[in-house]
């Protein structure tokens, strides 16, 4: 597998860790009593102080694209590590998510035999460098492994700067639940680009799941989307999705504007699995509701 050297990941994360003092100070704020509502943060919130209290948090490891790091990942993980999680429904304090896309062979890091980056084994055979299912799968396996490395390196740096976290953070990437962010705003194969657009995107999403597992993720893996976006990208409804994504265990449903809508969205899974978290907007932050059937600790 073609991976970004760990030294480069550490160097990039050390630069942003040097500016983390304010956010780390915020992480020391006392926590409220456990609540079924938490937050998700990523690069858009880098300039904002995180909420002072949280029961559970979901942190994005990328900077909007699957080949970019979240520039404030260290401090956001430090903040999120204070979350105790929930007992009922059972939900770990910290989860992670990765930005997903299937941009095709026009991007510089698309796998190719010519560059030695197409060696990953895939369920679709060998990658020849074209925009094929094999290459889409290989590309996203590599992006998932890169993202896993970002999370593992950032968690280690956060633990090094906060001794109280050394017992929980170093194994975060391996133990935490992971979510794959599937949104129409990213680059995907479309009807205009290929007759096999849906199969290309399905292969890409399966590559993210496989890549996280190969990299070392042992927690649950779920999808972030909603029925409209999921069908637009994969061409699938919830029932048909199970044949392609039997290892996807949970759905994180977006699209709600209020807590009341978020509660109702728990009944609207899109990938054929169970909706365990739903998202809604409140103020400057995305908020998340833990559905009655949530993730195992």
N, C-alpha and C positions, 0 to 999 in steps of 0.2 A: 504494500500500500504506500502511496506517495504522501508523506506527511511533512508538515512544516517543522523544521528542527525545533526542539524544545527550547534551545538557547534563544532563538528569535522570539518565541512566544514570551519568555520571561523578560527579555529586554523591552518589548513593547508594553508589557504590563507594569514593569518597574517605573516607566516614565509616568504613567497615569497614577500609580500608587503614591508618588511623591507629592501629588496635589490633593490627597485624600483627607487631610486633617479635619476639615469642617464636617465632612460627612461622617467620619469616624466618631467625632464628638457627638453628633446627633444619635449615633447608634447606642450611646450609653443612656439614652432617655428611658425611664421606666415604662414597662409594658402594661397595657390595659388588660382587664380580664378577657379570657378567650372569647372571641367573637366569630360568628360564621362568615364574616366579611373580612377579606384581606386585600392586598394590593399586588399589582405587578408593575415592575420598573425595568427600564432599559435605557439605552442611550438618549432618548428624547428628554429624560428626566435628569441628565447629568448636571444641568445648571440649577436644578431645584433641590431644596432640602427635602429629604424623604420624610414621610409621616413620622411623628415621634413615637407612635405605638403601632404594633401590628401583631396579629395572631398567626398569620401565615403570609408568605410572600413568594412571588414567582419572579425570577430575575432572568432577563434576556442576555445571552452571552455575546451576541453579535451587534455590530454597529449598523444594522439595517440590511446588510447583505451578508450572505453566509461565508464570504471570504474576508470579512472585516471584524475586528474586535470591538466590543463595547468599551469605549475609552474610560468608563468609570466602573468597570466590573468589580475591581478590588473593593472599593468603598461600598458599593451596593451589596456585595456579598457580606461584608462586615456588618452592615445594617441589618440585612435579612437574617443573619445567623442568630439574632436576638429573639426571633420569633419562636414561641414554644410549640406551635402546632395545635391541633385539636384532637381531643379524644373521641368526641361524638359530634359529627362524623369523624372518623379517623383520618387525619391529614398531617403529613410532616410539616415542619415549620418552613422549610425552604424547598422550592422546586426550581427547575431551570428550563429555559426554552431556547430553541435555535431557529433562526430565520431560514425558511426553505424557498427554493426556486428551481426552475429547470430552464436555464437561459439558452441552452443550445451551443453549437460548436463555434459560435462567433466570439466567445469569451476566451481570454488568454489562458486560463487555467483548465480549459476543457481537456479531458484525458485523450491522449493520442499515443500510438506506438512510436511515432517519430520523436517524441520527447521523453519516452520511457515512463509515462504516467498512466498507461492503459493496462497495467498488469493485474488489476484486481479480478478475481473470479466473480462471475455474475450468474444469476439464473437464466440469463438471456444469451449466454455464450461470451465470446471475446469482443472487446471494444476495438473497433477499427478506426476510431477518431471521428466518425460521422455523428450526426444527431440521431442516434439509434437508442433502443431501449437498453442495450448493454452499456453504452457510454453514459447515458443518463443515470443509470444505476451506479456506475463506477464513479462518476463525478460527485454524486451526492454522498456516497460512502466516504469519499475523501473530505468533503465539506463537513460532514458529521464528525469525523475523527478530528479535524482541525478545531471545531467548536468544542468538542470534549476536552481537547488539550488546553484551550483557552480557560475553560472553567476549572480544570484541575490546577493549572498554574496560578490562576488568580486566587483560588481558595488557599493554596499553600502560602502565597504572599500575604494574604489577609491573616492567616494564622500566625505567621512570623511576626507581624506587627501588633498582634493582639494576643498575648499569651493565654488569656482566658478562653480563647477559641481553639487552642491546639487539639483539644479532644474531639472536636466536632467537624472542623472544616477540612482537614487534609483529605478525607475520604468522601467529600461531598459529591464530586462528579460521579463517583461510582455508585453511591447509595441513593442519591436523590431521584425523585421522579423527573423525567424529561418530557417536554412537550415540543412538538414540531409545528411551527407557525405556518399555516397554509392560507394565504390571502391573495386575492386577485390583484393587489397592487404590486406584487412581485412579478418577475419574468417567468412565463410559462409557455409551453407549446400551445398553440391555438389552431383553430380550424384553418386559418389562413396560412399557417406555416407547415402543416403536415396533416395528411389524412389520418395518421395514427396519433394525433395530438393527445388524446386521452390516455392511450397506452404509454406514451412517452412520459407523461406526468405521473401516472401510476408507478411506473418503474422508478422514477426519481424519488418519489416518496417512500417506496420500499427500500431504496438505497439509504435514505436517512435512518430508517429503523435499523437496518443491518449494520450501518456504519457506527452508530452509537453502541450497539452490542459488541461489535468487534473491538472498539476502542476501550471498552471496560465498563459501560453502564449496566448496572445490575438492577436498578430500580424500574418502576413501571414506565412505559412509554405511551404517550397519548397524542392526540391531534388537537390543534387550536384552529377553529374555523366555524362556519355555520352551514346550514343545508344549502343555501344559495351559492356561496363561494366554493364549497366542496364539490357540488355538481358542476359548476362552471369550469373547475380545474380538472376534475377527474372523470366527469361524465357519469358518475355513479350516484345512486341513491343509497340509503343506509343499508338496506338488505343486501344489495349486490356487493357492497364494500367488504363484507366479512370474508368473501372468497379471496380477496386480494390482500387484506390486512388482518389476518387472524391473530397476529401478535400485538396489535394495537389494542390497549386495554381500557382506554378512557378518552372521553371527549371534553374539551374545554370550549364552551359555546359562547361566541361573541355576538354582538349586535343589539344588546339591550341598552336602554337609556335610563332605566330606574331599577331600584332593588326589586320592586314588585315584578317587573318584566323578567329580571334575572331569575327569580324564583320559578316563574313559569317555564323559562327556557330549560330547566332541568329535565323537562319531559320531551325535549327536542334534540336528542343525539343525532349525529349526521353520518358517522362512519360505521354504524352498526354495532358500536360498543355502548358503554354507559356514560351518560353525561354526569360528571362529578364536580365540575367547576363551571360557572357561568360568569361572564364579564359584563360590567356596566360602567358608565362614565359618571363620575361625581367630582366636580371641581377640576383641579389640575392633574388628577391622577386617575388611572384606570383602577377600578375596584372589582373585586371578585367574590362571588358567593359560593360557599361550599355546599353543594347539594347533599341531601340526606345520605346518599350512598357515595362516599368519597374514597380517597386513596388509602391503601393500607400503609401503616407505619413500618 
